[in-house]
Amino acid sequence: MNNDPLGRGPLLPGPGVLAGAGAVVLVALALVAWVAGADALAWLQQPMVDGRPHRIDMIQAWHARAMVLAWAVMIPLGILAARFFKVTPRQAWPAALDNKWWWHGHLALQIGGVLLTAGAVALVWQVSGSDAGLARLHRVSAWATCALAALQVLGGVLRGSKGSPDESGDHYDMTGRRIVFEAAHKLAGYLALAVAAVAIVTGLLHVNAPRWMPVLIGAWSLAWAGAFAWLQCRGWCIDTYQAIWGADPRHPGNRRPPVGPGIRQLGAPPGPACPGGTPPAA
């Protein structure tokens, strides 16, 4: 029985879902074993493309490690924290409002990811790059990722004041400045994640990385996507405004729809059901 006061589905999957996920993992392992042949470990240690050596120097290796940690681990986790944990599982909402756990987690992970990105760029700043197709695509997508990350930092600085029921502010009043910030911040964040994925894949192919690297990164990315879909379908994406100030219609932000798709506004009609699920109670 679900006793969540916000009508959210369970945070963790039930036995049936876990069994299904386990079956998928077993099938994936069997597929890898079938492709690899008798010695799967040796196959995983071989380069991605047969007939071309795996070449990378120490500076490039640390550059790659920092970028993968930033854009495949830290920043995606920061997105999950911001989108789905504005109201934590044991929080007594609406008696307890403005739980800043998600904010501190999101900020720490995103700033950490940006700092790692800056360090990774500094490592290869004076390294002359190749003009080969993969190298060029990697370089363009990597610089685009850096530019989007810089815009995210700048947007965060310029997002405006918070405000409160007792004090006017961009967020509380949902001014045009705040609406533009939220729309741009969310769009640029997901776009940066997609462009970074291109940079990671082209980087792995350019240096012809061992196969275990894309297998591990791919498995982690699928797990992240599965967690995102699970939490979204169970109604965990609560409107930031209501997480901070509650659902009272006297607050100006509750008299307009939230900024961005898939965000639950408590008290509004529930959205369409996810495949295989039911819409959360509003």
SVG drawing of the C-alpha trace seen along z (x, -y; Angstrom):
<svg xmlns="http://www.w3.org/2000/svg" viewBox="-8 -43 59 64">
<polyline fill="none" stroke="black" stroke-width="0.4" points="0.0,0.0 1.3,-3.5 0.9,-6.1 2.8,-8.8 0.9,-12.1 1.8,-13.4 0.4,-10.4 3.7,-9.3 4.4,-5.7 7.1,-3.6 10.6,-5.0 12.1,-1.5 10.8,1.1 8.9,4.1 10.0,7.8 8.4,8.2 10.2,5.2 13.5,6.3 13.1,9.8 12.4,8.3 15.5,6.1 17.6,9.1 16.4,11.1 17.4,8.3 20.8,8.1 21.2,11.9 20.2,11.7 22.7,8.8 25.5,10.9 24.6,13.9 24.7,11.7 28.2,10.4 29.4,13.9 28.0,15.0 29.7,12.1 32.9,12.5 33.2,16.2 35.2,18.5 37.3,15.8 34.9,12.9 37.5,11.2 40.1,11.0 37.4,9.7 36.5,6.9 40.1,5.9 40.6,5.6 40.1,2.3 36.7,1.4 37.7,1.5 39.7,4.5 42.8,3.9 43.5,0.5 45.6,0.0 44.5,-1.7 46.6,-4.8 46.3,-7.4 48.9,-9.2 48.8,-9.9 47.4,-13.5 44.7,-12.4 43.8,-9.5 43.3,-11.8 41.4,-14.2 39.0,-11.4 38.6,-10.2 37.7,-13.6 35.2,-14.2 33.5,-10.8 33.3,-11.3 31.8,-14.8 29.3,-14.1 28.4,-10.4 28.3,-10.3 28.2,-13.6 26.0,-15.8 23.4,-13.1 23.1,-12.4 22.7,-16.1 19.8,-16.1 18.1,-13.3 18.5,-15.1 17.0,-18.3 14.1,-16.7 12.9,-14.1 13.9,-14.8 12.6,-18.3 10.3,-16.6 12.3,-13.7 10.6,-10.4 10.3,-11.0 9.5,-14.8 6.2,-15.8 5.1,-18.0 3.3,-20.4 4.0,-20.9 7.7,-20.9 8.5,-23.0 11.6,-24.1 13.8,-21.1 17.1,-22.2 18.6,-18.6 18.0,-18.6 19.5,-22.0 22.7,-21.3 23.1,-17.9 22.4,-19.4 24.7,-22.4 27.6,-20.3 27.4,-17.7 27.0,-20.3 29.7,-22.6 32.0,-19.6 31.3,-18.5 32.0,-21.9 35.3,-22.1 36.3,-18.7 35.4,-19.8 37.6,-22.9 40.5,-20.8 40.0,-18.3 40.2,-21.2 43.3,-22.6 45.1,-19.3 44.7,-19.3 44.6,-23.0 48.0,-23.0 47.7,-19.6 47.4,-19.7 44.4,-17.8 44.0,-15.5 42.0,-16.6 40.5,-13.2 36.7,-12.9 36.2,-11.4 38.7,-13.8 37.0,-16.8 33.5,-15.6 34.8,-14.9 36.4,-18.4 33.3,-20.2 30.9,-18.3 33.3,-18.7 33.6,-22.5 29.8,-22.7 29.4,-20.9 31.8,-23.3 29.9,-26.3 26.6,-25.0 28.1,-24.3 29.4,-27.9 25.9,-29.2 24.4,-27.1 26.7,-28.7 26.0,-32.2 22.3,-31.6 22.5,-30.4 24.2,-33.7 21.6,-35.7 18.5,-33.8 17.2,-36.6 16.0,-36.8 14.1,-34.2 11.5,-36.2 8.9,-35.0 5.2,-35.6 6.5,-38.6 9.0,-39.9 8.8,-40.3 11.2,-38.2 11.7,-36.8 11.0,-33.2 8.1,-33.8 6.4,-36.2 7.4,-34.1 8.5,-37.1 9.4,-36.9 13.1,-36.7 12.5,-33.6 10.3,-31.9 13.0,-32.5 15.7,-31.2 13.8,-28.0 13.0,-27.3 16.6,-28.0 18.2,-26.2 16.3,-23.0 16.6,-23.0 20.4,-23.7 21.0,-21.2 19.4,-18.2 21.0,-19.4 24.4,-19.6 24.0,-16.0 23.1,-14.8 26.0,-16.7 28.4,-15.3 27.3,-11.8 28.4,-12.4 31.7,-13.7 32.2,-10.6 31.3,-8.2 33.5,-9.9 36.4,-10.2 36.2,-6.5 36.2,-5.6 39.0,-8.1 41.4,-6.5 40.0,-3.0 39.3,-2.4 39.1,1.1 35.6,2.6 35.0,2.8 34.9,-1.0 31.8,-1.6 30.2,1.5 30.6,0.1 29.6,-3.5 26.7,-2.2 25.4,0.0 25.6,-2.9 23.8,-5.2 21.0,-2.7 20.6,-2.4 20.4,-6.2 17.8,-6.3 15.8,-3.5 15.8,-5.4 14.7,-8.6 11.8,-6.8 10.8,-5.0 10.7,-8.1 9.0,-10.2 6.2,-7.6 5.6,-7.3 5.0,-11.1 8.3,-12.1 8.8,-15.2 7.2,-17.8 6.9,-21.5 9.8,-23.4 7.5,-26.2 5.2,-24.0 8.0,-22.1 9.2,-25.5 6.0,-27.3 3.2,-24.7 0.1,-24.4 -1.9,-27.3 -3.5,-29.1 -2.8,-32.5 0.9,-32.1 1.3,-33.6 3.3,-30.7 0.4,-28.3 -1.8,-30.2 0.2,-29.3 1.5,-26.0 5.0,-24.9 7.8,-25.5 8.8,-22.4 7.2,-19.1 6.3,-16.3 6.3,-18.4 3.5,-17.7 1.6,-20.6 -0.3,-19.4 -4.0,-20.1 -4.0,-20.1 -5.5,-17.2 -3.1,-14.2 -1.3,-13.8 -1.4,-10.8 -0.2,-7.5 3.2,-6.2 3.3,-2.9 2.5,-0.1 1.7,-2.5 -1.0,-4.7 -1.1,-8.5 -0.2,-9.7 -2.9,-11.2 -2.8,-15.0"/>
</svg>
